[in-house]
Amino acid sequence: MKKSTSRAIWSLFSQSAYLRPVESGTVPMMPTHQYERDRCVTGIAGLDEILRGGIPYGSTVLVAGTCGSGKTTMCMEFLVNGANNGEACAHFSATEPSVKLLENVRQFDFFDMRLVDQGLINVFDMDVLFSWLGMTKSTFELSDIDAMVKSITDIVNTIGVTRLVIDSVTTLCYKIPSEQLIRDFLFKLGKALATLGCTALLVSEITSSGAKAYWSSFGVEEAILDGIIVLGDVPRMGHLLRFIQVVKMRGTSHARAKYALELTPKGVMLTPMLKWGAVDD
């Protein structure tokens, strides 16, 4: 680089307030405005406080947990709270028929079947979707993955869905033969949903032993998705205590501590856990 060019570049940068010499007794000016992303308020007691206001809009979040840890209940409450505010919501069920799912959640006071009747909560069976797409093979190829992503995003776009749950994404990924194709599927789905302004929770099933090493079933989901919320159990005084922990959430600061999770008739309730103490006391 010529000396004249170097001097010109330095002259340009030296005009910045950050590079000018600071006069004695003065404080350099710094930007005062801090950018804040719009949030999707979950409405779940305690979770929005952990996330400093909610999940950043358009995020695709992995909800990973052991069996019975409260994944499905928490995700359904997330949809109900959105529907109560007039948002269109969608639930894609891959592990149980939608009729059985709705029967199981009707025990909770927070769930109102009228939200389904009014079209604010739309429940879809993935088996029916696969049949409609002609996806009857035991494993999916790239063309099948593209068709599945397109069908989901077409539904989101047509209905105007702003909150979406897939329960579980693990079931779908079992049909995808390679880690690279799983990455492609999750990347394409997350990108398409973000473009449509849809905030999504993808349920992932993990085992108790696997939870110590991984936050997902296949070990690749957590790197692709925007956030990771882990649910599980810890033994306390002869009982299994449910917990929740936000491990990752792009676009916001958040607490990373474990919180006790209780499933009440009114929904999920979170309370701080004691940081120290023997687990089996």
C-alpha positions in Angstrom: 0.0 0.0 0.0 1.3 3.5 -0.9 2.2 5.9 1.8 -0.2 8.5 0.5 -3.1 6.0 0.6 -2.2 4.9 4.1 -2.1 8.6 5.3 -5.5 9.2 3.6 -7.1 6.2 5.4 -5.6 7.2 8.7 -6.9 10.8 8.2 -10.4 9.4 7.6 -10.4 7.2 10.7 -8.8 9.9 12.9 -11.9 12.1 12.4 -13.9 9.6 14.3 -14.8 10.6 17.9 -13.4 7.2 19.1 -9.9 8.0 17.8 -9.5 11.6 18.6 -7.2 12.5 21.5 -9.2 13.0 24.7 -8.7 16.5 26.2 -7.8 16.7 29.8 -10.9 16.6 32.1 -13.3 15.3 29.4 -14.9 11.9 28.8 -15.0 10.4 25.3 -18.5 10.1 23.9 -19.9 6.6 23.6 -23.2 5.5 22.0 -26.0 5.5 24.5 -28.6 3.5 22.5 -28.7 -0.2 23.1 -30.5 -2.3 20.4 -33.2 -4.6 21.8 -34.9 -7.2 19.7 -38.7 -7.6 19.8 -39.7 -10.4 22.0 -42.3 -13.2 21.9 -43.6 -13.2 25.4 -44.1 -16.8 26.4 -46.5 -16.0 29.2 -45.1 -18.9 31.3 -44.5 -17.8 34.9 -40.8 -17.2 35.4 -39.6 -18.1 32.0 -39.9 -14.6 30.5 -38.0 -13.2 33.5 -35.2 -15.7 32.8 -35.1 -14.6 29.2 -35.2 -10.9 30.0 -38.6 -10.4 28.4 -39.2 -13.4 26.3 -37.9 -15.3 23.2 -36.6 -13.0 20.4 -39.1 -13.0 17.6 -38.5 -15.5 14.8 -36.2 -17.7 16.9 -36.3 -21.5 16.5 -35.7 -23.0 19.9 -34.9 -26.6 21.0 -36.9 -27.8 24.0 -34.9 -30.8 25.1 -35.9 -33.0 27.9 -36.3 -36.5 29.4 -39.6 -38.3 29.5 -42.2 -36.8 31.8 -40.2 -33.6 32.3 -43.0 -31.3 31.1 -42.0 -30.6 27.5 -45.4 -31.0 25.9 -47.3 -29.2 28.6 -44.9 -26.2 28.5 -45.1 -26.0 24.7 -48.9 -26.2 24.7 -49.1 -23.4 27.3 -46.8 -21.3 25.1 -49.4 -21.7 22.2 -52.4 -21.1 24.5 -50.9 -17.9 25.8 -50.3 -16.7 22.2 -53.8 -17.7 21.1 -55.4 -15.8 24.1 -53.7 -12.7 22.6 -55.2 -13.3 19.2 -52.2 -15.0 17.6 -52.6 -17.9 15.2 -50.7 -20.9 16.5 -49.9 -24.4 15.1 -48.9 -27.7 16.7 -47.4 -30.5 14.6 -47.7 -33.8 16.5 -45.4 -36.5 15.5 -45.4 -38.7 18.6 -49.1 -39.1 19.3 -52.4 -38.6 17.5 -53.8 -35.0 17.8 -57.0 -36.3 19.4 -55.0 -38.0 22.2 -52.9 -34.9 22.6 -55.9 -32.6 23.1 -57.5 -35.1 25.5 -54.3 -35.1 27.7 -54.0 -31.3 27.9 -57.7 -30.7 28.7 -57.0 -31.6 32.3 -55.2 -28.2 32.7 -57.2 -25.1 33.6 -55.1 -23.0 31.2 -56.3 -25.0 28.2 -59.5 -23.9 26.5 -60.9 -26.2 23.7 -62.6 -23.2 22.2 -59.3 -21.9 21.0 -59.0 -25.0 18.8 -62.6 -24.6 17.6 -62.0 -20.9 16.7 -58.9 -21.8 14.7 -56.5 -20.0 16.9 -54.7 -23.2 17.8 -54.3 -25.5 14.8 -53.2 -29.1 15.4 -51.8 -31.3 12.7 -50.8 -34.9 12.6 -47.5 -35.4 10.9 -48.5 -38.9 9.7 -51.4 -37.3 7.8 -49.1 -34.7 6.4 -46.6 -37.5 5.3 -49.4 -39.4 3.6 -50.6 -36.3 1.8 -47.1 -35.7 0.5 -46.6 -39.3 -0.5 -43.7 -39.7 2.0 -44.2 -43.4 2.8 -40.5 -44.4 2.8 -38.8 -45.4 6.0 -36.0 -42.9 5.4 -36.2 -39.4 3.9 -34.0 -38.1 1.1 -33.1 -34.4 0.4 -36.2 -34.0 -1.8 -38.4 -35.4 1.0 -36.9 -32.9 3.5 -37.5 -30.0 1.1 -41.1 -31.1 0.6 -41.6 -31.4 4.4 -40.2 -27.9 5.0 -42.2 -26.4 2.2 -45.5 -28.0 3.5 -44.9 -26.7 7.0 -44.0 -23.2 5.9 -46.9 -23.1 3.5 -49.3 -23.8 6.4 -47.6 -21.2 8.5 -47.8 -18.6 5.7 -51.4 -19.4 4.8 -52.8 -19.3 8.3 -50.5 -16.5 9.5 -49.0 -18.6 12.3 -46.7 -16.7 14.7 -46.1 -19.5 17.2 -45.3 -23.1 16.2 -44.5 -26.3 18.1 -43.2 -29.5 16.6 -43.5 -32.4 19.0 -41.2 -34.0 18.5 -38.5 -33.1 16.0 -36.6 -36.2 17.2 -39.2 -38.4 15.6 -38.8 -36.6 12.3 -35.0 -36.8 12.5 -35.0 -40.6 13.1 -36.2 -40.8 9.5 -33.3 -38.7 8.2 -30.3 -41.0 7.5 -27.3 -38.6 8.1 -26.2 -35.8 10.4 -25.6 -33.6 7.4 -29.2 -34.0 6.2 -30.5 -33.3 9.8 -28.4 -30.1 9.8 -29.9 -29.2 6.3 -33.4 -29.8 7.5 -33.1 -27.8 10.7 -31.3 -24.9 9.0 -33.8 -24.7 6.1 -36.8 -24.9 8.5 -35.4 -22.3 10.9 -34.5 -19.9 8.1 -38.0 -20.2 6.5 -39.8 -19.7 9.8 -37.6 -16.7 10.7 -38.4 -15.1 7.3 -42.1 -15.5 8.1 -41.7 -14.1 11.6 -42.7 -17.3 13.3 -41.3 -18.3 16.7 -40.9 -22.0 17.0 -40.3 -24.6 19.7 -38.9 -27.9 18.6 -39.2 -30.7 21.1 -36.3 -33.0 21.5 -36.2 -36.3 23.4 -33.1 -37.0 25.4 -32.3 -39.8 27.9 -31.1 -39.1 31.4 -27.6 -40.4 30.6 -27.5 -38.5 27.4 -28.5 -35.3 29.1 -25.1 -35.2 30.8 -23.2 -35.0 27.5 -25.7 -33.7 24.9 -28.6 -31.2 24.7 -30.2 -33.2 21.9 -30.8 -36.6 20.5 -28.3 -36.5 17.6 -25.8 -34.0 18.9 -26.2 -31.6 15.9 -29.4 -29.8 16.6 -28.0 -27.5 19.3 -25.4 -25.9 17.0 -28.0 -25.0 14.3 -30.9 -23.7 16.3 -31.2 -20.3 18.0 -31.8 -21.5 21.6 -31.7 -24.5 23.9 -34.1 -25.0 26.8 -33.4 -28.1 28.8 -35.9 -29.9 31.0 -35.1 -32.8 33.3 -35.2 -34.4 36.7 -33.0 -34.3 39.8 -33.4 -36.6 42.8 -34.2 -34.7 46.0 -35.2 -36.5 49.3 -36.4 -39.6 47.5 -38.4 -37.7 44.9 -37.7 -36.6 41.3 -37.8 -32.8 41.1 -38.4 -31.4 37.6 -36.0 -28.6 36.5 -35.6 -26.2 33.6 -32.5 -24.5 32.4 -31.9 -22.0 29.5 -28.6 -23.1 28.1 -28.5 -20.9 25.0 -30.6 -18.1 23.5 -29.3 -15.9 20.7 -30.3 -12.3 20.7 -30.7 -11.8 24.4 -28.9 -12.2 27.7 -30.5 -14.8 30.1 -30.0 -16.6 33.3 -28.3 -20.0 33.0 -29.2 -21.4 36.4 -31.5 -24.3 37.0 -35.0 -23.5 38.2 -37.5 -26.0 39.7 -40.4 -26.6 37.4 -43.8 -27.6 38.7 -46.8 -28.6 36.6 -49.9 -27.1 38.2 -53.5 -27.1 37.0 -52.9 -23.5 35.9 -49.8 -24.4 34.0 -46.0 -24.4 34.4 -44.6 -22.6 37.4 -40.9 -21.9 38.0 -39.1 -21.2 41.2 -35.3 -20.8 42.0 -33.5 -23.9 43.1 -30.9 -24.0 45.9 -27.5 -23.7 44.4 -25.7 -25.8 46.9 -26.5 -28.9 48.9 -26.5 -32.7 48.5 -28.7 -33.9 45.7 -29.9 -37.0 47.5 -30.4 -35.3 50.9 
